[in-house]
Amino acid sequence: MNALTKTDFHFDGQKSVYHGKVRDVYDINDDLIVMVATDRISAFDVVLPKGIPFKGQVLNQIAAKFLDSTNDICPNWKIAVPDPMVTIGLKCVGFRVEMIIRSILTGSAWRAYKEGCRELCGVRLPEGMRENERFPEPIITPTTKADEGHDVNISKEEIISQGIVSKEDYAVMETYTKKLFKRGQDIAAKKGLILVDTKYEFGKREGKVYLIDEIHTPDSSRYFYADGYEKRLAAGEPQKQLSKEFVRQWLIEHEFMNEPGQTMPEITDQYADSVSERYIELYEHITGEKFDREMESGDIATRIEKNVTEYLRTIR
């Protein structure tokens, strides 16, 4: 199966290109962004050496669907999806903060809690909680957005006092975060899922706060299956979940967490294809729609260049 791991486009009006861990972002006339969701996959802040077929398409189409289903809550950057792996939208100045919201004590929050932490990003945590137990209400635990390496936990008060985001803009982001998460939870519940936690990124354009980047994808969010959640919680058993956590677990089993002296395990074609099938499973469960595999054949980069070029001509 094909996988797109590198792009080098030259679109009309292109000012610059930024190659992120998994997405390549093209600036068009300092006004629009062409975001290409590649098939690269990252874990533990490192890009794996082999691409995952269909991964970019899965994430881009999930994000587009959720951006459309939440645009009554807040404005977002999306304008069009001219290709299954591409979203074109408004260029915004991104805030250097990621708004992470959690409804259940799990993941890194649980690891910190288990070690005695009772305050996370300025939020007091109740005593006596168990792994995968719901918080009384969702909590927002923001992080600073790092260009390289790990993002760093930070409190609302620190964000405002350090001038990273103004008090007024943070209030808007906080309100949007809560409303977006509630909508995401409601949509997930209809699919038999629990939206456990997720992250949102916001930017500003002409004085207005916009939702940017992807939302509610398995790379930016954690989902549990609702069926059996309470039973597993009571028994202290791991929850059945939908996210890319299975890739991290595979790496851990192969003794890789991107620590000094560790070597990345071999990513075989067979393993890459198995991850691809898991991503397609995620797509179909989260959206309730059949995934279109027809984009697999042919030269992916040529197709993207043609589709984006044709779209850009229509909006000149």
C-alpha positions in Angstrom: 0.0 0.0 0.0 1.1 3.6 -0.7 2.1 6.0 2.0 2.9 9.7 1.7 5.8 10.6 4.0 7.3 13.7 2.3 6.0 16.6 0.3 7.7 19.3 -1.7 5.0 21.3 -3.4 5.3 24.7 -5.1 1.9 26.3 -5.3 1.0 29.6 -6.8 1.4 32.3 -4.2 3.4 30.1 -1.8 5.4 32.1 0.7 6.8 29.3 2.9 6.4 25.7 4.0 6.6 24.2 7.5 7.3 20.4 7.8 5.9 19.3 11.2 6.0 15.8 12.7 3.1 14.6 10.7 1.7 17.5 8.7 3.2 19.8 6.1 1.8 23.4 6.1 2.0 25.6 3.1 1.5 29.4 3.5 -0.3 30.9 0.5 0.0 34.7 0.2 0.2 35.1 4.0 -3.6 34.6 3.9 -4.4 30.9 3.5 -2.9 27.7 4.8 -2.7 24.4 2.8 -2.3 21.7 5.5 -1.3 18.3 4.1 -1.9 15.4 6.5 0.9 13.0 5.6 1.1 9.4 6.5 4.0 10.0 8.9 3.3 8.8 12.4 5.0 10.0 15.6 5.2 8.7 19.2 7.3 9.8 22.1 8.2 13.0 20.2 9.9 11.1 17.3 8.7 10.3 13.8 8.7 6.6 13.1 10.8 5.5 10.0 7.9 4.2 8.0 4.6 5.8 7.0 1.2 4.3 7.7 -1.0 4.0 4.6 -4.3 6.0 4.8 -3.4 7.6 8.1 -3.3 11.1 6.7 -6.7 10.6 5.0 -8.2 9.2 8.2 -7.1 12.1 10.4 -7.9 14.8 7.8 -11.4 13.5 7.1 -12.3 13.0 10.8 -11.0 16.5 11.6 -13.0 18.0 8.7 -16.2 16.3 9.9 -15.8 17.6 13.4 -14.9 21.1 12.3 -18.1 21.2 10.3 -20.2 19.8 13.2 -18.9 22.4 15.7 -18.7 25.6 13.6 -21.9 26.8 15.3 -20.0 26.9 18.6 -17.0 28.9 17.4 -15.4 30.0 14.1 -12.7 27.7 12.7 -10.0 27.9 10.1 -11.4 25.4 7.6 -12.5 26.6 4.2 -12.3 23.5 2.0 -11.1 19.9 1.7 -9.9 19.7 -2.0 -8.2 16.3 -1.4 -8.8 13.6 1.2 -5.4 14.4 2.8 -5.6 18.2 2.6 -7.5 21.0 4.3 -7.3 24.6 3.1 -8.1 27.3 5.6 -7.5 30.7 7.0 -4.1 31.6 8.2 -4.2 32.6 11.9 -1.6 33.6 14.4 -1.6 30.6 16.8 -1.6 31.0 20.5 1.5 29.3 22.1 -0.8 27.1 24.3 -2.7 23.9 23.8 -6.0 23.6 25.6 -6.2 20.1 27.0 -9.5 19.1 28.6 -10.0 15.8 30.6 -13.1 14.1 31.8 -11.4 11.0 33.2 -8.2 10.4 35.3 -6.0 8.5 32.9 -2.7 8.6 31.0 -0.1 11.2 32.1 -2.6 12.7 34.6 -3.0 9.3 36.3 0.7 8.7 36.4 1.2 12.0 38.1 -1.7 11.4 40.5 -0.3 7.9 41.4 3.0 9.6 42.4 1.1 11.9 44.8 0.3 14.9 42.6 -2.9 16.6 43.7 -2.7 19.7 41.7 -2.4 19.6 37.9 -1.9 22.9 35.9 -3.4 24.8 38.9 -6.4 22.5 39.2 -6.9 20.7 42.5 -7.6 17.0 42.2 -9.9 15.1 44.6 -8.4 12.6 47.0 -9.1 8.9 46.6 -9.5 8.7 42.8 -8.9 5.5 40.9 -7.3 5.1 37.4 -9.9 5.8 34.7 -12.4 7.3 37.1 -14.4 10.3 36.0 -13.7 13.8 37.4 -16.7 15.5 39.0 -16.6 17.7 35.9 -14.1 18.1 33.1 -10.9 19.9 33.9 -8.7 22.1 31.6 -5.0 21.4 31.9 -3.2 23.6 29.4 0.4 23.1 28.1 2.8 25.5 26.4 3.2 24.6 22.8 6.8 23.6 22.1 8.5 23.7 18.7 10.7 20.8 19.7 10.6 18.3 22.5 7.9 17.9 25.2 5.1 20.5 25.8 5.1 21.7 29.4 2.2 21.8 31.8 1.2 25.4 32.8 -1.6 26.9 34.8 -4.2 29.4 33.6 -2.8 32.0 36.0 0.7 31.5 34.7 -0.4 31.8 31.1 -2.1 35.1 31.8 0.6 36.5 34.2 3.4 35.7 31.8 1.6 37.4 28.9 1.4 34.2 26.8 -2.3 34.8 26.3 -4.3 37.8 27.4 -7.0 37.4 30.1 -9.7 38.2 27.6 -8.5 35.8 24.9 -8.0 33.0 27.5 -11.6 33.4 28.7 -12.8 33.0 25.1 -10.6 29.9 24.6 -11.8 28.4 27.9 -15.4 28.9 27.0 -14.9 27.4 23.5 -13.0 24.5 24.9 -15.8 23.5 27.3 -18.5 23.8 24.6 -16.5 21.9 22.0 -15.7 19.1 24.4 -19.4 18.8 25.4 -20.4 18.6 21.7 -17.6 16.0 21.1 -18.8 13.9 24.1 -22.4 14.0 22.8 -21.4 12.9 19.3 -19.2 10.1 20.8 -22.0 8.9 23.0 -24.2 8.3 20.0 -21.4 6.0 18.7 -21.1 4.1 21.9 -17.9 5.9 22.9 -16.7 8.1 25.7 -14.6 11.1 24.7 -12.1 10.9 27.5 -9.8 13.8 26.8 -8.6 15.9 23.9 -6.7 19.0 23.0 -7.7 22.1 21.1 -5.5 24.8 19.5 -6.7 28.3 18.8 -5.4 31.2 16.9 -6.3 34.8 16.2 -7.1 36.6 12.9 -8.3 40.2 12.6 -9.1 40.4 16.3 -11.2 37.2 16.4 -10.3 33.9 18.1 -10.5 30.9 15.8 -10.3 27.1 16.4 -7.4 25.8 14.3 -5.7 22.5 13.6 -7.4 19.1 13.8 -10.0 18.2 16.5 -11.4 15.0 17.9 -9.1 12.7 16.0 -7.6 9.5 17.5 -4.2 11.3 17.4 -5.4 14.3 19.4 -8.0 12.6 21.6 -8.6 9.5 23.7 -11.8 7.5 23.4 -13.1 4.7 25.6 -15.8 2.2 24.6 -18.9 3.0 26.7 -20.0 -0.6 26.9 -18.2 -2.2 29.8 -16.6 1.0 31.1 -18.2 0.8 34.6 -17.5 -2.9 34.9 -13.9 -2.5 34.0 -13.5 0.5 36.3 -15.0 -1.5 39.2 -12.7 -4.4 38.6 -9.6 -2.2 38.1 -9.1 -3.5 34.6 -7.7 -1.5 31.6 -10.3 0.2 29.5 -11.0 -0.7 25.9 -10.0 2.4 24.0 -9.7 4.0 20.5 -6.6 6.1 20.1 -3.1 5.7 18.8 -2.1 4.5 22.3 -1.7 1.0 20.8 1.3 2.3 18.8 2.9 3.7 22.0 2.3 0.4 23.7 3.9 -1.6 20.9 7.0 0.6 21.1 7.1 0.2 24.9 6.9 -3.6 24.5 9.9 -3.3 22.1 11.8 -1.2 24.8 11.6 2.1 23.0 10.4 5.3 24.6 12.9 7.7 22.9 15.2 7.5 25.9 19.0 7.8 25.6 20.5 4.5 24.3 17.3 3.1 23.0 16.9 1.9 19.4 13.8 2.3 17.3 12.5 -1.2 16.5 12.0 -2.2 12.9 8.7 -1.1 11.4 7.9 -3.9 8.9 5.5 -3.5 6.0 3.3 -6.0 7.8 3.2 -4.0 11.0 2.6 -0.7 9.1 -0.3 -2.3 7.3 -1.8 -3.6 10.6 -1.6 0.0 12.0 -3.3 1.2 8.9 -6.2 -1.2 9.5 -6.5 0.0 13.1 -6.7 3.6 11.9 -9.4 2.7 9.4 -11.3 0.9 12.2 -11.0 4.1 14.3 -12.4 6.1 11.4 -15.4 3.9 10.8 -16.3 3.7 14.5 -15.9 7.3 15.3 -17.7 8.6 12.2 -20.1 5.7 11.6 -19.2 5.8 7.9 -17.5 3.4 5.6 -13.9 4.4 4.8 -13.1 5.1 1.2 -9.9 3.2 0.2 -10.0 4.2 -3.4 -7.3 6.9 -2.9 -4.7 4.2 -2.4 -3.7 3.7 -6.0 -1.6 6.0 -8.1 0.9 8.7 -7.1 -0.5 10.4 -4.0 1.7 13.6 -4.3 0.7 14.1 -7.9 -3.0 13.8 -7.0 -2.7 16.3 -4.2 -0.8 18.8 -6.3 -3.5 18.6 -9.0 -6.4 18.9 -6.6 -4.9 21.8 -4.6 -3.8 23.7 -7.7 -7.2 23.4 -9.2 -8.9 24.6 -6.0 -6.6 27.6 -5.6 -7.4 28.7 -9.1 -11.1 28.9 -8.2 -10.6 31.4 -5.4 -8.3 33.8 -7.1 
